[in-house]
Amino acid sequence: MTRDTVRVRRHEEIDRVDPEVHGHFAEHLGRCIYGGIWVGDDDRVATTDGIREDTVELLADLGVNLLRWPGGCFADAYDWRDGVGPRENRPRRPNDFWAQGREKLFEESNAFGTEEFMRLCRLVDAEPFLAANVGSGSPTEAREWVEYCNNDGDTTLTRERAENGSEEPHDVTYWGVGNENWGCGGQFDPETYADEFRRFAHYMRLSGAEETIACGHIDEDWNRRFLSALTAPDLVDHLSVHRYFGRFGPECGSPTEFDREEYYTLFAHSLQVGLDIDDAAAALDTYLSTDDVRVAVDEWGAWYPEATGENGLEQENTVRDAVAAAGVLDDFNHRADVVSMANLAQTVNVLQCVVQTDEEAAWPTPTYRVFDLYGPHAGATAVRTVVETDTMETDLRDLPLVSASATVDGGDGDSDDGDGNDGNDGDDSDSDGDTHVTLSNRALDEERTVAVSVEGGFDGATGEVLFADHDPDDYSTRENAAGFEASDLDVATEDGDLVVTLPPNSVAGLSVGST
């Protein structure tokens, strides 16, 4: 049995973990919207205004925080006006990108539109994030969508909104200016997108868009060319990057079939999310500043070759995927000073979803359990965490076998001590609340004992562990979903440290009292 060390430096604050980092993404794709969220009023499952109550209950219990819609690639082919007004009058259109619904048709009924999405956000208490159509739309179309959602005056569009059931504005803060416009969103080069972004964002801001998200790339040169050409930096608040692991890169096997090398390669590939953030932040600091513009990872997660457009991007959701997600969430905490939001792809039934459904029930996936365990981090202050652990060699990079991060309640993550260090030199911290530590063991078949050293001492600790009795290829079904719940974890004390033993491919959370 191998011993690792996690050193939690409570007085070296990074920044507040924005709750929006625990965000999700719902696209008109597969059974995410149609079948998983929206089924209409005449269905065998209970609904509220056509929205599945079982799905809503799970998402509300989890805490979605931020929900991005309607895409994805779908966003840049979507006319928001198709999805408002009486449903019987809404046009039926092709879905240019994805088969969707229970019938898996490349068609869009527009039964689920702006008002239905806003209703969903209210039901699950999520902040809405709308992606405007830049690829095939116009600035007029985008600014009118903002007006429809946010204007509190007496205009033709606000009257239309009232006729559709919403007299009060929806107050949408976050507006994406396109999606993947280097690819499915219009095949723009970075300079052309900079011109389009400037036009769209200008009129969207005038109409009431409070914060805008520019489309970035995992190609650092693309981001630098875009930012260099962006002559109106005050129009952008977030720069997005998207990263999927498991398909677009080295061979990682399938969700349920992989050899030892493929097992570890998935985790090594997932580390690229953090490196993408670093590259985007470096580009921002060259042309703008991460003090003013931060990184939005508004699509991320596991995507295997088995998930195709024809099958609605459905794949099994396994323990291995969930443990990989834990490591990504740790990386977000480590970069709390530059990451403003993130959206796991996707919410229901699609890719690395947190909820799955059939015709009669909804259930949580293993990744749902990880997000639930990590819930205390949202809104707390991330602190420096140093992990000393063995590594596994892969073709991509050496993989640390233990991942960890920590946050403190009641910290001062937004402080600025005047020397540009944002209060991170350890001398003026107000970190006096409980500490939340999350750890994961990526080892395939080896327990790992971890000593957790908490700066300043502690007053007791409790622990929970996920997947202690599961194999990495285990996945959730309607019948077995309850078996993935967390169980108690023994937390010992040795020489002033907390000591826990992590089973193979497991995730743990510690709640540590302050002295």
C-alpha positions as CSV (number, residue, x, y, z in Angstrom):
1,M,0.0,0.0,0.0
2,T,1.5,3.4,-1.1
3,R,1.3,6.6,0.9
4,D,0.7,9.9,-0.8
5,T,0.6,13.4,0.7
6,V,-1.8,16.3,0.1
7,R,-0.8,19.6,1.7
8,V,-3.7,22.1,2.0
9,R,-2.3,25.6,2.4
10,R,-5.4,27.3,3.8
11,H,-3.9,30.8,3.9
12,E,-2.7,30.8,0.3
13,E,-6.0,31.7,-1.4
14,I,-6.5,31.4,-5.1
15,D,-10.0,32.9,-5.6
16,R,-13.6,32.2,-5.1
17,V,-14.9,29.2,-7.0
18,D,-17.7,30.7,-9.0
19,P,-20.8,28.6,-8.7
20,E,-21.2,28.8,-12.4
21,V,-18.2,26.5,-12.7
22,H,-20.6,23.7,-11.7
23,G,-22.6,24.3,-14.8
24,H,-24.2,22.1,-17.4
25,F,-25.2,22.2,-21.0
26,A,-28.4,21.2,-22.8
27,E,-28.5,21.0,-26.6
28,H,-31.2,20.0,-29.0
29,L,-29.4,16.7,-29.6
30,G,-30.4,13.1,-29.0
31,R,-32.7,12.6,-26.0
32,C,-31.3,15.5,-24.1
33,I,-34.2,18.0,-24.6
34,Y,-36.9,15.8,-26.3
35,G,-37.5,12.7,-24.1
36,G,-35.1,13.6,-21.3
37,I,-36.3,17.1,-20.3
38,W,-39.4,17.8,-22.5
39,V,-42.1,15.3,-23.2
40,G,-45.2,17.5,-23.5
41,D,-48.3,17.4,-21.4
42,D,-49.6,14.0,-22.6
43,D,-47.0,11.5,-21.4
44,R,-46.7,8.5,-19.1
45,V,-44.4,10.4,-16.7
46,A,-45.5,13.3,-14.5
47,T,-44.8,16.7,-16.0
48,T,-44.9,20.4,-15.1
49,D,-45.7,22.4,-18.2
50,G,-44.5,19.6,-20.3
51,I,-41.1,19.2,-18.4
52,R,-40.4,15.9,-16.8
53,E,-40.7,16.2,-13.0
54,D,-38.3,13.3,-12.3
55,T,-35.6,15.0,-14.3
56,V,-36.3,18.3,-12.6
57,E,-36.1,16.8,-9.1
58,L,-32.7,15.2,-9.7
59,L,-31.3,18.4,-11.3
60,A,-32.7,20.6,-8.5
61,D,-31.3,18.4,-5.8
62,L,-27.9,18.5,-7.5
63,G,-27.7,22.2,-8.0
64,V,-27.1,22.9,-11.7
65,N,-26.1,26.6,-11.1
66,L,-25.7,27.4,-14.8
67,L,-27.5,25.9,-17.8
68,R,-26.3,26.6,-21.4
69,W,-28.8,26.4,-24.3
70,P,-29.7,25.8,-27.1
71,G,-26.3,24.6,-28.3
72,G,-23.7,23.7,-29.3
73,C,-23.6,23.4,-33.1
74,F,-27.4,23.6,-33.1
75,A,-27.2,27.2,-31.8
76,D,-25.7,28.6,-35.0
77,A,-28.6,27.2,-37.1
78,Y,-31.3,28.2,-34.6
79,D,-33.8,31.0,-35.1
80,W,-35.1,31.9,-31.6
81,R,-38.4,33.2,-33.1
82,D,-39.2,29.6,-34.2
83,G,-39.5,28.6,-30.5
84,V,-41.9,31.3,-29.2
85,G,-45.7,31.7,-29.4
86,P,-48.4,29.0,-29.5
87,R,-46.8,25.6,-30.1
88,E,-49.3,24.7,-32.8
89,N,-48.1,27.6,-34.9
90,R,-44.3,26.9,-34.5
91,P,-42.5,25.8,-37.6
92,R,-41.0,22.3,-37.9
93,R,-37.4,22.6,-39.2
94,P,-34.5,20.2,-40.1
95,N,-31.9,19.7,-37.4
96,D,-28.8,20.2,-39.5
97,F,-26.5,18.5,-37.0
98,W,-28.1,15.9,-34.8
99,A,-30.7,13.1,-34.6
100,Q,-32.9,13.9,-31.6
101,G,-35.9,12.8,-29.7
102,R,-37.2,9.4,-29.0
103,E,-37.6,8.8,-32.7
104,K,-34.0,9.9,-33.4
105,L,-35.0,12.2,-36.3
106,F,-32.9,15.0,-37.8
107,E,-35.8,17.3,-37.2
108,E,-36.7,20.1,-34.8
109,S,-40.3,20.5,-33.7
110,N,-39.6,23.8,-31.8
111,A,-42.0,22.6,-29.0
112,F,-39.2,23.5,-26.5
113,G,-38.2,27.1,-27.0
114,T,-37.2,30.2,-25.0
115,E,-40.2,30.2,-22.6
116,E,-39.9,26.5,-21.9
117,F,-36.2,26.8,-21.3
118,M,-36.7,29.7,-18.8
119,R,-39.3,27.6,-17.1
120,L,-36.8,24.8,-16.7
121,C,-34.2,27.2,-15.3
122,R,-36.7,28.4,-12.7
123,L,-37.7,24.8,-11.8
124,V,-34.1,23.7,-11.2
125,D,-32.9,27.1,-9.9
126,A,-30.3,27.5,-12.7
127,E,-28.8,30.7,-14.1
128,P,-29.6,30.7,-17.9
129,F,-26.9,31.0,-20.5
130,L,-28.1,31.6,-24.0
131,A,-26.0,31.0,-27.1
132,A,-26.9,33.4,-30.0
133,N,-26.7,32.4,-33.6
134,V,-23.7,34.0,-35.3
135,G,-23.1,31.4,-38.0
136,S,-26.4,31.8,-39.9
137,G,-28.1,34.6,-38.0
138,S,-27.8,38.4,-37.9
139,P,-27.0,41.0,-35.2
140,T,-30.7,42.1,-35.5
141,E,-31.9,38.6,-34.7
142,A,-29.5,38.4,-31.7
143,R,-30.3,41.9,-30.3
144,E,-34.0,41.2,-30.5
145,W,-33.6,38.0,-28.6
146,V,-31.9,39.9,-25.9
147,E,-34.6,42.5,-25.9
148,Y,-37.3,39.8,-25.7
149,C,-35.6,38.3,-22.7
150,N,-34.3,41.3,-20.8
151,N,-36.1,44.5,-21.6
152,D,-38.5,45.8,-18.9
153,G,-40.1,48.5,-21.0
154,D,-43.2,48.6,-23.2
155,T,-42.1,47.5,-26.6
156,T,-43.5,45.2,-29.2
157,L,-41.2,42.4,-28.1
158,T,-41.9,42.8,-24.4
159,R,-45.6,42.7,-25.2
160,E,-45.1,39.5,-27.2
161,R,-43.2,38.1,-24.2
162,A,-46.1,38.9,-22.0
163,E,-48.6,37.3,-24.4
164,N,-46.4,34.2,-24.2
165,G,-46.8,34.1,-20.4
166,S,-43.9,36.2,-19.0
167,E,-44.8,39.7,-18.1
168,E,-41.5,40.2,-16.2
169,P,-38.1,40.1,-17.9
170,H,-36.1,36.9,-17.8
171,D,-33.0,38.8,-16.8
172,V,-30.5,36.6,-18.7
173,T,-27.0,37.6,-17.7
174,Y,-24.8,35.3,-19.9
175,W,-24.9,35.5,-23.7
176,G,-22.7,33.4,-25.9
177,V,-21.8,35.2,-29.2
178,G,-21.9,32.1,-31.3
179,N,-20.5,28.6,-30.7
180,E,-17.4,27.0,-32.2
181,N,-17.4,29.5,-35.0
182,W,-14.1,28.2,-36.2
183,G,-16.0,25.0,-37.1
184,C,-19.7,24.1,-37.1
185,G,-20.6,27.7,-36.3
186,G,-19.6,29.1,-39.6
187,Q,-16.0,28.1,-40.4
188,F,-14.7,31.5,-39.6
189,D,-11.0,32.4,-39.4
190,P,-10.2,34.3,-36.2
191,E,-10.0,37.7,-37.8
192,T,-13.4,37.3,-39.5
193,Y,-14.9,36.1,-36.2
194,A,-13.4,39.1,-34.4
195,D,-15.3,41.4,-36.9
196,E,-18.5,39.4,-36.4
197,F,-18.1,39.3,-32.6
198,R,-17.7,43.0,-32.5
199,R,-20.9,43.7,-34.5
200,F,-23.0,41.1,-32.6
201,A,-21.8,42.0,-29.1
202,H,-22.2,45.7,-29.7
203,Y,-25.9,45.5,-30.5
204,M,-26.5,42.7,-27.9
205,R,-25.0,44.9,-25.2
206,L,-27.1,47.9,-26.3
207,S,-30.1,45.7,-26.0
208,G,-29.3,44.5,-22.4
209,A,-26.8,41.6,-22.6
210,E,-24.8,42.1,-19.4
211,E,-22.0,39.6,-20.0
212,T,-20.9,38.1,-23.3
213,I,-18.9,35.0,-24.0
214,A,-16.6,35.0,-27.1
215,C,-15.9,31.8,-28.9
216,G,-12.3,30.6,-28.3
217,H,-10.4,27.6,-29.5
218,I,-8.1,25.0,-28.0
219,D,-5.6,26.2,-30.7
220,E,-3.7,28.8,-28.9
221,D,-2.7,30.6,-32.2
222,W,-6.4,30.9,-33.1
223,N,-7.1,32.6,-29.8
224,R,-4.2,35.0,-30.1
225,R,-5.1,36.0,-33.7
226,F,-8.7,36.6,-32.5
227,L,-7.7,38.7,-29.5
228,S,-5.2,40.6,-31.6
229,A,-7.9,41.5,-34.1
230,L,-10.5,42.4,-31.4
231,T,-10.4,46.2,-31.3
232,A,-13.2,46.5,-28.8
233,P,-12.0,44.5,-25.8
234,D,-14.6,46.0,-23.5
235,L,-17.3,43.9,-25.4
236,V,-16.0,40.6,-24.1
237,D,-16.2,39.2,-20.6
238,H,-15.4,35.5,-21.1
239,L,-13.4,33.5,-23.7
240,S,-14.6,30.0,-24.2
241,V,-12.7,26.8,-24.8
242,H,-14.1,23.3,-25.4
243,R,-12.3,20.1,-24.6
244,Y,-13.6,16.5,-25.0
245,F,-11.5,13.5,-24.0
246,G,-11.8,9.9,-25.1
247,R,-12.4,10.4,-28.8
248,F,-10.5,13.3,-30.3
249,G,-7.1,12.2,-29.4
250,P,-5.3,9.1,-28.3
251,E,-7.0,5.7,-28.1
252,C,-8.9,5.4,-24.8
253,G,-11.0,2.4,-25.5
254,S,-14.8,2.4,-25.2
255,P,-16.8,3.3,-22.0
256,T,-16.9,-0.3,-20.9
257,E,-14.0,-2.0,-22.8
258,F,-10.5,-0.8,-22.4
259,D,-7.1,-2.3,-21.6
260,R,-4.7,-1.0,-18.9
261,E,-3.0,1.4,-21.2
262,E,-6.3,2.8,-22.5
263,Y,-7.6,3.1,-18.9
264,Y,-4.8,5.5,-17.9
265,T,-4.7,7.3,-21.3
266,L,-8.2,8.7,-20.7
267,F,-7.1,10.3,-17.4
268,A,-4.0,11.7,-19.1
269,H,-6.1,13.1,-21.9
270,S,-8.5,14.7,-19.4
271,L,-5.6,16.7,-17.9
272,Q,-5.6,18.6,-21.2
273,V,-8.6,20.6,-20.0
274,G,-6.4,22.4,-17.4
275,L,-3.7,23.0,-20.0
276,D,-6.2,24.5,-22.4
277,I,-7.2,26.9,-19.6
278,D,-3.6,27.9,-19.1
279,D,-3.1,28.5,-22.8
280,A,-6.3,30.6,-23.1
281,A,-5.3,32.6,-19.9
282,A,-1.8,33.3,-21.3
283,A,-3.4,34.6,-24.6
284,L,-5.7,36.8,-22.6
285,D,-2.9,38.2,-20.5
286,T,-1.0,39.0,-23.6
287,Y,-3.7,41.0,-25.3
288,L,-6.2,41.9,-22.5
289,S,-6.1,40.7,-18.9
290,T,-7.5,37.8,-16.9
291,D,-8.5,40.5,-14.4
292,D,-11.1,41.6,-16.9
293,V,-11.8,38.6,-19.1
294,R,-11.8,35.1,-17.8
295,V,-12.0,31.6,-19.3
296,A,-15.3,29.8,-19.8
297,V,-15.0,26.0,-20.4
298,D,-18.5,25.9,-21.7
299,E,-18.2,22.4,-23.1
300,W,-16.2,19.5,-21.6
301,G,-16.4,15.9,-20.8
302,A,-15.9,12.3,-22.0
303,W,-16.8,11.6,-25.6
304,Y,-16.2,8.1,-27.0
305,P,-16.4,6.9,-30.7
306,E,-19.6,5.0,-29.9
307,A,-21.4,8.3,-29.5
308,T,-22.4,9.5,-32.9
309,G,-24.8,12.0,-34.4
310,E,-27.0,9.1,-35.6
311,N,-27.5,7.7,-32.1
312,G,-27.9,11.0,-30.4
313,L,-24.4,10.9,-28.9
314,E,-25.5,8.3,-26.3
315,Q,-22.9,6.3,-24.4
316,E,-22.6,4.4,-21.2
317,N,-21.6,6.5,-18.2
318,T,-19.0,4.7,-16.1
319,V,-17.1,5.0,-12.9
320,R,-13.9,5.7,-15.0
321,D,-15.6,8.8,-16.6
322,A,-16.8,10.0,-13.1
323,V,-13.3,9.7,-11.6
324,A,-11.9,11.6,-14.6
325,A,-14.5,14.4,-14.1
326,A,-13.4,14.7,-10.4
327,G,-9.9,15.5,-11.6
328,V,-11.2,18.1,-14.0
329,L,-13.2,19.7,-11.2
330,D,-10.0,19.8,-9.1
331,D,-8.2,21.5,-12.0
332,F,-11.0,24.1,-12.1
333,N,-10.4,24.8,-8.4
334,H,-6.7,25.1,-8.9
335,R,-7.5,27.8,-11.5
336,A,-10.3,29.6,-9.7
337,D,-8.6,32.9,-10.4
338,V,-9.1,32.5,-14.2
339,V,-12.1,30.1,-14.7
340,S,-15.4,31.9,-14.6
341,M,-17.8,29.1,-15.7
342,A,-17.9,25.6,-17.1
343,N,-20.5,23.4,-18.6
344,L,-20.4,19.6,-18.6
345,A,-21.7,18.1,-21.8
346,Q,-24.5,17.2,-21.6
347,T,-27.2,17.3,-18.9
348,V,-29.5,14.4,-19.8
349,N,-28.9,11.2,-21.8
350,V,-26.1,12.7,-24.0
351,L,-22.4,12.2,-23.6
352,Q,-21.2,12.5,-20.0
353,C,-24.6,13.3,-18.7
354,V,-25.6,13.6,-15.0
355,V,-29.1,12.2,-15.6
356,Q,-30.4,9.4,-17.7
357,T,-34.0,8.6,-18.5
358,D,-36.2,6.0,-20.1
359,E,-39.9,6.1,-20.8
360,E,-40.9,5.7,-17.2
361,A,-38.1,7.0,-14.9
362,A,-35.0,9.1,-14.5
363,W,-31.8,8.2,-12.5
364,P,-28.4,9.8,-11.6
365,T,-25.2,8.7,-13.3
366,P,-21.8,8.2,-11.5
367,T,-20.8,11.6,-12.7
368,Y,-23.9,13.1,-10.9
369,R,-22.5,11.6,-7.7
370,V,-19.2,13.4,-8.2
371,F,-20.8,16.7,-8.8
372,D,-22.9,16.2,-5.7
373,L,-19.8,15.4,-3.7
374,Y,-18.0,18.5,-5.0
375,G,-21.0,20.7,-4.2
376,P,-19.4,22.4,-1.1
377,H,-16.7,23.8,-3.3
378,A,-19.1,26.0,-5.3
379,G,-19.0,29.6,-3.8
380,A,-16.1,28.7,-1.4
381,T,-12.6,30.0,-1.7
382,A,-10.0,27.8,-3.4
383,V,-6.7,27.4,-1.6
384,R,-3.3,26.1,-2.8
385,T,-3.1,22.3,-2.6
386,V,0.1,20.4,-3.2
387,V,-0.1,16.8,-4.1
388,E,2.8,14.4,-3.7
389,T,2.0,11.1,-5.4
390,D,3.4,8.5,-7.8
391,T,2.9,8.9,-11.5
392,M,1.9,6.5,-14.3
393,E,3.7,7.0,-17.6
394,T,1.5,7.4,-20.6
395,D,2.2,8.3,-24.2
396,L,0.6,11.8,-23.6
397,R,2.2,12.7,-20.2
398,D,3.0,11.4,-16.8
399,L,-0.3,11.0,-14.9
400,P,-0.4,11.7,-11.1
401,L,-2.3,8.8,-9.5
402,V,-3.9,11.0,-6.9
403,S,-5.8,14.2,-7.7
404,A,-6.9,16.7,-5.0
405,S,-8.1,20.2,-4.4
406,A,-9.5,22.2,-1.4
407,T,-11.7,25.2,-0.6
408,V,-12.4,27.1,2.6
409,D,-15.7,28.5,3.6
410,G,-15.7,32.2,4.6
411,G,-12.4,32.9,2.8
412,D,-11.4,36.2,1.2
413,G,-10.9,35.1,-2.3
414,D,-11.8,38.5,-3.8
415,S,-9.4,40.5,-1.6
416,D,-6.6,42.5,-3.1
417,D,-3.7,43.4,-0.9
418,G,-2.6,46.2,-3.3
419,D,0.5,44.4,-4.6
420,G,-1.2,42.6,-7.4
421,N,-1.3,39.3,-5.7
422,D,-5.0,39.4,-4.9
423,G,-4.4,38.5,-1.3
424,N,-2.6,35.2,-2.1
425,D,0.6,35.8,-0.2
426,G,-0.8,34.2,2.9
427,D,-0.5,37.2,5.2
428,D,-4.0,38.6,5.3
429,S,-6.4,35.7,4.7
430,D,-9.7,35.4,6.4
431,S,-9.8,31.7,5.9
432,D,-11.5,30.7,9.1
433,G,-14.3,28.4,7.9
434,D,-14.5,24.7,7.4
435,T,-12.2,23.2,4.7
436,H,-13.5,20.9,2.0
437,V,-11.0,18.5,0.5
438,T,-11.7,16.3,-2.5
439,L,-9.4,13.5,-3.6
440,S,-9.5,10.8,-6.2
441,N,-7.5,7.7,-6.8
442,R,-6.9,7.0,-10.5
443,A,-5.0,3.8,-9.9
444,L,-6.7,0.9,-11.7
445,D,-6.1,-1.8,-9.1
446,E,-4.3,-0.3,-6.1
447,E,-5.5,1.2,-2.9
448,R,-3.6,4.4,-1.9
449,T,-3.2,5.8,1.5
450,V,-3.2,9.6,1.6
451,A,-2.0,11.8,4.4
452,V,-3.8,15.2,4.3
453,S,-1.9,18.0,6.0
454,V,-4.1,21.0,6.8
455,E,-2.3,24.2,7.5
456,G,-3.2,25.7,10.8
457,G,-4.6,22.4,12.2
458,F,-8.1,21.2,12.3
459,D,-10.9,20.3,14.7
460,G,-12.3,17.0,13.5
461,A,-13.1,15.6,10.1
462,T,-15.7,13.5,8.3
463,G,-15.4,11.7,5.0
464,E,-17.4,10.1,2.2
465,V,-16.2,8.0,-0.6
466,L,-17.7,7.1,-4.0
467,F,-17.3,3.9,-6.0
468,A,-15.5,1.9,-3.2
469,D,-17.2,-1.3,-4.3
470,H,-17.3,-0.7,-8.1
471,D,-15.1,-1.5,-11.0
472,P,-14.1,1.3,-13.4
473,D,-16.3,-0.1,-16.2
474,D,-19.4,-0.2,-14.0
475,Y,-22.2,2.1,-15.3
476,S,-25.5,3.3,-14.1
477,T,-28.9,1.8,-15.0
478,R,-32.4,2.4,-13.8
479,E,-32.0,-0.7,-11.6
480,N,-28.6,-0.1,-10.1
481,A,-28.3,3.7,-9.8
482,A,-28.8,3.8,-6.0
483,G,-25.7,1.6,-5.6
484,F,-23.4,4.4,-6.7
485,E,-24.3,6.6,-3.7
486,A,-21.5,7.7,-1.4
487,S,-20.6,5.7,1.7
488,D,-18.8,6.8,4.9
489,L,-15.0,7.0,4.8
490,D,-12.8,6.3,7.8
491,V,-10.7,9.3,8.6
492,A,-7.8,8.7,11.0
493,T,-5.3,11.1,12.6
494,E,-1.6,10.5,12.6
495,D,1.1,12.9,13.6
496,G,-1.2,15.9,13.1
497,D,-2.4,14.7,9.6
498,L,-5.6,13.3,8.4
499,V,-5.1,9.8,6.9
500,V,-7.5,8.1,4.5
501,T,-7.3,5.0,2.4
502,L,-8.7,5.4,-1.1
503,P,-9.9,2.3,-3.0
504,P,-8.9,1.9,-6.6
505,N,-10.8,4.3,-9.0
506,S,-12.6,6.1,-6.3
507,V,-13.4,9.7,-5.3
508,A,-13.6,11.0,-1.7
509,G,-14.6,14.2,0.0
510,L,-13.5,15.4,3.5
511,S,-15.2,18.1,5.6
512,V,-12.6,19.4,8.0
513,G,-13.4,21.6,10.9
514,S,-11.4,24.7,11.7
515,T,-9.6,25.3,15.0
